[in-house]
Amino acid sequence: MITGAQIRQARALLGWGASRLADRSKLPTSTIQRAESMDGEPPVTQAHAKAIRKTLEAAGVEFTNGHEPGVKLRRLAAEGGIPPDQLNAENDG
């Protein structure tokens, strides 16, 4: 499960606005805003939550769960990937 608070935190780590996440996840900005409107489980479809999570993970976000759900950035460079601060339209896969 992904929470609205995690989505907000992930965007902040990446320095993305809601519209950038919407563009990359191919969802309307209103869906992103609705997903972030609650701290807990977002009021969006499972397909929308999955698209949001997949997009954020592709950008280097790792979701943590357990007693204190949160987010952190993976070290993509060590894994042969692109660091989040270097992602752009030209290397967006």
Sequence and secondary structure as in RCSB ss.txt:
>XXXX:A:sequence
MITGAQIRQARALLGWGASRLADRSKLPTSTIQRAESMDGEPPVTQAHAKAIRKTLEAAGVEFTNGHEPGVKLRR
LAAEGGIPPDQLNAENDG
>XXXX:A:secstr
   HHHHHHHHHHHT  HHHHHHHHT  HHHHHHHTSSSSS SS HHHHHHHHHHHHHTTEEEE SSS EEEE  
GGGGTS  GGG  TTT  
